[in-house]
């Protein structure tokens, strides 16, 4: 199999800064090669078929769990409506996948939009 591809410009979303809504459709675990850090990437389909946007959360180190005060722990807490309990197991796919959410986006210097990770929350929870 020969895989030949043509280079293209990255797709830029046409959004406005501020509050956006969507639905979490996919999650992936990603490890960076140069730093060795692991992230959980959540992919959100934007309301109105405007595209997809990603928010990345640092994953806990092996043999460590999520905790309040971490970006991932606080995200899980917002979607469960409860504090993280030591020793309790949390199924992130069950908690997050297919859930409608709202979040803030800001345009960065390169003209792309970044999700303010601390703002991702289920719709209807203030």
Backbone as CSV, one residue per row, in Angstrom:
resi,resn,N_x,N_y,N_z,CA_x,CA_y,CA_z,C_x,C_y,C_z
1,UNK,0.848,-1.178,0.000,0.000,0.000,0.000,0.893,1.241,0.000
2,UNK,0.629,2.132,-0.912,1.373,3.376,-0.998,0.490,4.499,-0.449
3,UNK,1.052,5.212,0.458,0.311,6.334,1.044,0.981,7.631,0.627
4,UNK,0.368,8.307,-0.304,0.860,9.612,-0.732,-0.195,10.651,-0.406
5,UNK,0.236,11.737,0.165,-0.689,12.800,0.550,-0.115,14.141,0.154
6,UNK,-0.984,15.081,-0.028,-0.604,16.442,-0.372,-0.738,17.313,0.869
7,UNK,0.252,18.144,1.099,0.200,19.050,2.237,-0.919,20.068,2.071
8,UNK,-1.514,20.449,3.179,-2.621,21.404,3.160,-2.519,22.336,4.353
9,UNK,-3.190,23.449,4.254,-3.293,24.379,5.379,-4.166,23.752,6.462
10,UNK,-3.809,23.946,7.730,-4.704,23.471,8.796,-6.052,24.175,8.679
11,UNK,-7.107,23.448,9.009,-8.443,24.037,8.959,-8.627,24.968,10.146
12,UNK,-9.115,26.146,9.856,-9.416,27.094,10.921,-10.923,27.165,11.096
13,UNK,-11.347,27.074,12.340,-12.764,27.178,12.646,-13.218,28.625,12.548
14,UNK,-14.424,28.804,12.122,-15.023,30.139,12.089,-15.922,30.259,13.312
15,UNK,-15.373,30.804,14.370,-16.101,30.952,15.631,-15.967,32.384,16.117
16,UNK,-16.690,32.665,17.157,-16.497,33.907,17.887,-15.972,33.536,19.262
17,UNK,-15.107,34.371,19.790,-14.628,34.124,21.147,-15.813,34.156,22.093
18,UNK,-15.704,33.361,23.128,-16.746,33.351,24.138,-17.385,31.982,24.291
19,UNK,-18.618,31.992,24.755,-19.324,30.762,25.089,-19.719,29.979,23.848
20,UNK,-19.406,28.697,23.852,-19.779,27.772,22.793,-20.446,26.553,23.430
21,UNK,-21.184,25.810,22.615,-21.807,24.580,23.085,-21.488,23.460,22.118
22,UNK,-21.525,22.237,22.612,-21.268,21.087,21.774,-21.542,19.806,22.531
23,UNK,-21.012,18.716,21.987,-21.197,17.402,22.592,-19.871,16.658,22.518
24,UNK,-19.461,16.083,23.630,-18.216,15.329,23.675,-18.422,14.030,22.900
25,UNK,-17.643,13.834,21.847,-17.851,12.687,20.963,-16.725,11.664,20.996
26,UNK,-15.543,12.051,21.467,-14.424,11.117,21.412,-13.411,11.503,22.472
27,UNK,-12.700,10.507,22.961,-11.614,10.732,23.910,-10.421,9.891,23.483
28,UNK,-9.229,10.450,23.620,-8.009,9.714,23.281,-6.949,9.982,24.326
29,UNK,-6.149,8.970,24.586,-4.992,9.112,25.455,-3.791,9.416,24.560
30,UNK,-3.029,10.441,24.899,-1.905,10.866,24.061,-0.681,11.098,24.919
31,UNK,0.447,10.540,24.496,1.702,10.760,25.198,2.614,11.587,24.308
32,UNK,3.191,12.630,24.874,4.101,13.467,24.099,5.468,12.792,24.062
33,UNK,6.091,12.848,22.915,7.382,12.183,22.746,8.520,12.922,23.435
34,UNK,8.509,14.248,23.342,9.641,15.008,23.865,9.606,15.192,25.380
35,UNK,8.431,15.173,25.987,8.363,15.409,27.429,7.964,14.174,28.226
36,UNK,7.312,13.214,27.574,6.853,12.021,28.279,5.559,12.219,29.048
37,UNK,4.959,13.404,28.953,3.694,13.651,29.635,2.563,12.963,28.889
38,UNK,1.538,12.562,29.626,0.367,11.922,29.036,-0.834,12.840,29.218
39,UNK,-1.635,12.945,28.168,-2.819,13.799,28.187,-4.047,12.995,27.786
40,UNK,-5.183,13.415,28.268,-6.460,12.911,27.800,-7.066,14.023,26.963
41,UNK,-7.215,13.739,25.686,-7.792,14.693,24.757,-9.276,14.395,24.622
42,UNK,-10.109,15.415,24.826,-11.542,15.241,24.574,-11.888,16.071,23.338
43,UNK,-12.636,15.460,22.453,-13.026,16.092,21.200,-14.502,16.437,21.282
44,UNK,-14.812,17.698,21.034,-16.173,18.211,21.172,-16.673,18.621,19.799
45,UNK,-17.790,18.022,19.379,-18.455,18.467,18.151,-19.214,19.734,18.490
46,UNK,-18.903,20.805,17.782,-19.533,22.091,18.051,-20.977,22.101,17.573
47,UNK,-21.821,22.759,18.328,-23.233,22.877,17.974,-23.358,23.596,16.634
48,UNK,-24.287,23.123,15.810,-24.519,23.744,14.507,-23.546,23.272,13.445
49,UNK,-22.958,22.096,13.620,-22.019,21.529,12.643,-20.902,22.494,12.263
50,UNK,-20.369,23.213,13.254,-19.283,24.162,13.003,-17.921,23.476,13.001
51,UNK,-17.893,22.192,13.314,-16.625,21.475,13.342,-16.384,20.829,14.685
52,UNK,-15.124,20.529,14.927,-14.709,19.827,16.135,-13.577,20.612,16.773
53,UNK,-13.571,20.622,18.091,-12.519,21.309,18.829,-12.036,20.375,19.929
54,UNK,-10.781,20.524,20.320,-10.176,19.612,21.287,-9.752,20.364,22.538
55,UNK,-9.948,19.701,23.671,-9.420,20.193,24.946,-8.562,19.080,25.535
56,UNK,-7.371,19.411,26.009,-6.445,18.416,26.543,-6.268,18.603,28.040
57,UNK,-6.302,17.481,28.733,-6.166,17.483,30.188,-5.004,16.584,30.584
58,UNK,-4.086,17.067,31.433,-3.003,16.197,31.892,-3.574,14.978,32.615
59,UNK,-3.082,13.799,32.224,-3.515,12.554,32.876,-2.654,12.325,34.111
60,UNK,-3.211,11.646,35.107,-2.390,11.346,36.281,-1.259,10.383,35.920
61,UNK,-0.203,10.416,36.685,0.912,9.492,36.477,0.446,8.070,36.790
62,UNK,1.131,7.065,36.231,0.749,5.681,36.537,0.693,5.447,38.045
63,UNK,-0.280,4.684,38.467,-0.510,4.340,39.878,-0.958,5.527,40.727
64,UNK,-1.307,6.634,40.082,-1.902,7.764,40.797,-3.312,7.933,40.277
65,UNK,-4.160,8.483,41.053,-5.536,8.700,40.629,-5.806,10.172,40.382
66,UNK,-7.040,10.433,39.993,-7.439,11.830,39.813,-7.796,12.422,41.167
67,UNK,-7.649,13.722,41.267,-7.940,14.376,42.537,-8.505,15.765,42.278
68,UNK,-9.207,16.267,43.261,-9.709,17.633,43.196,-8.508,18.567,43.108
69,UNK,-8.671,19.630,42.365,-7.584,20.583,42.195,-6.791,20.345,40.929
70,UNK,-6.899,19.137,40.359,-6.266,18.886,39.063,-7.284,19.231,37.978
71,UNK,-6.810,19.567,36.793,-7.735,19.909,35.704,-8.687,18.761,35.408
72,UNK,-8.162,17.528,35.363,-8.991,16.370,35.059,-9.958,16.058,36.206
73,UNK,-9.478,16.124,37.429,-10.341,15.869,38.582,-11.474,16.875,38.679
74,UNK,-11.162,18.124,38.429,-12.197,19.159,38.474,-13.206,18.973,37.342
75,UNK,-12.740,18.525,36.156,-13.655,18.245,35.045,-14.623,17.126,35.417
76,UNK,-14.099,16.040,35.952,-14.943,14.909,36.362,-15.928,15.354,37.432
77,UNK,-15.487,16.164,38.357,-16.358,16.666,39.418,-17.509,17.502,38.847
78,UNK,-17.210,18.332,37.854,-18.272,19.143,37.253,-19.313,18.263,36.554
79,UNK,-18.877,17.172,35.925,-19.808,16.317,35.192,-20.534,15.323,36.100
80,UNK,-19.978,14.995,37.249,-20.669,14.091,38.177,-21.471,14.867,39.219
81,UNK,-21.109,16.127,39.416,-21.803,16.934,40.419,-21.357,16.636,41.833
82,UNK,-20.258,15.891,41.992,-19.761,15.543,43.327,-18.250,15.723,43.394
83,UNK,-17.742,15.784,44.591,-16.297,15.844,44.807,-15.681,14.481,44.469
84,UNK,-14.421,14.475,44.094,-13.694,13.230,43.855,-13.464,12.549,45.205
85,UNK,-13.770,11.264,45.263,-13.621,10.495,46.502,-12.426,9.559,46.358
86,UNK,-11.514,9.634,47.315,-10.328,8.788,47.299,-10.744,7.317,47.286
87,UNK,-10.159,6.543,46.383,-10.436,5.111,46.301,-11.589,4.738,45.387
88,UNK,-12.415,5.693,45.014,-13.545,5.416,44.128,-13.055,5.385,42.683
89,UNK,-13.624,4.466,41.880,-13.248,4.359,40.473,-14.166,5.242,39.630
90,UNK,-13.572,5.936,38.656,-14.319,6.827,37.769,-14.111,6.383,36.317
91,UNK,-15.193,6.037,35.649,-15.161,5.635,34.249,-15.338,6.898,33.405
92,UNK,-14.232,7.432,32.905,-14.275,8.708,32.195,-15.132,8.643,30.936
93,UNK,-15.105,7.522,30.224,-15.934,7.408,29.024,-17.410,7.480,29.385
94,UNK,-17.812,6.793,30.442,-19.209,6.827,30.872,-19.605,8.236,31.333
95,UNK,-18.725,8.889,32.036,-19.019,10.205,32.607,-19.079,11.292,31.534
96,UNK,-18.197,11.220,30.528,-18.039,12.332,29.589,-18.603,12.107,28.188
97,UNK,-18.468,10.904,27.641,-18.848,10.685,26.242,-20.326,10.937,25.982
98,UNK,-20.590,11.579,24.860,-21.939,11.898,24.366,-22.684,12.905,25.242
99,UNK,-21.977,13.556,26.143,-22.613,14.545,27.017,-22.576,15.925,26.362
100,UNK,-23.711,16.635,26.369,-23.703,18.014,25.891,-22.960,18.888,26.899
101,UNK,-22.224,19.869,26.365,-21.431,20.709,27.250,-21.342,22.125,26.705
102,UNK,-20.894,23.000,27.559,-20.613,24.377,27.170,-19.222,24.716,27.669
103,UNK,-18.603,25.701,27.007,-17.221,26.041,27.315,-16.894,27.374,26.662
104,UNK,-15.817,27.973,27.113,-15.346,29.230,26.544,-14.186,28.962,25.594
105,UNK,-14.145,29.705,24.487,-13.016,29.624,23.557,-12.400,31.012,23.406
106,UNK,-11.084,31.004,23.252,-10.328,32.236,23.014,-9.458,32.031,21.791
107,UNK,-9.309,33.057,20.982,-8.464,32.986,19.789,-7.014,33.213,20.197
108,UNK,-6.120,32.320,19.732,-4.710,32.471,20.080,-3.971,33.296,19.018
109,UNK,-2.677,33.503,19.199,-1.887,34.354,18.304,-1.800,33.810,16.883
110,UNK,-1.957,32.494,16.728,-1.888,31.889,15.408,-3.235,31.911,14.681
111,UNK,-4.268,32.427,15.340,-5.587,32.512,14.718,-6.464,31.304,14.950
112,UNK,-6.015,30.386,15.789,-6.809,29.206,16.124,-7.505,29.443,17.461
113,UNK,-8.501,28.616,17.746,-9.255,28.766,18.984,-8.817,27.733,20.005
114,UNK,-8.629,28.181,21.222,-8.283,27.316,22.339,-9.473,27.234,23.284
115,UNK,-9.723,26.038,23.782,-10.763,25.838,24.784,-10.180,26.194,26.143
116,UNK,-10.851,27.019,26.890,-10.463,27.294,28.262,-10.894,26.060,29.064
117,UNK,-9.930,25.203,29.368,-10.234,23.875,29.931,-11.047,23.939,31.216
118,UNK,-10.807,24.960,32.017,-11.522,25.085,33.285,-13.001,25.421,33.087
119,UNK,-13.377,25.802,31.862,-14.758,26.228,31.623,-15.655,25.120,31.082
120,UNK,-15.094,23.958,30.714,-15.900,22.876,30.163,-16.789,22.312,31.267
121,UNK,-18.100,22.348,31.016,-19.045,21.816,32.004,-20.304,21.351,31.283
122,UNK,-21.048,20.452,31.926,-22.280,19.993,31.285,-23.277,21.138,31.178
123,UNK,-24.070,21.113,30.154,-25.090,22.146,29.975,-26.134,21.992,31.077
124,UNK,-26.506,23.105,31.669,-27.521,23.105,32.718,-26.941,23.177,34.115
125,UNK,-25.623,23.021,34.255,-24.967,23.123,35.558,-24.268,24.475,35.616
126,UNK,-24.622,25.302,36.576,-23.994,26.611,36.693,-22.919,26.612,37.736
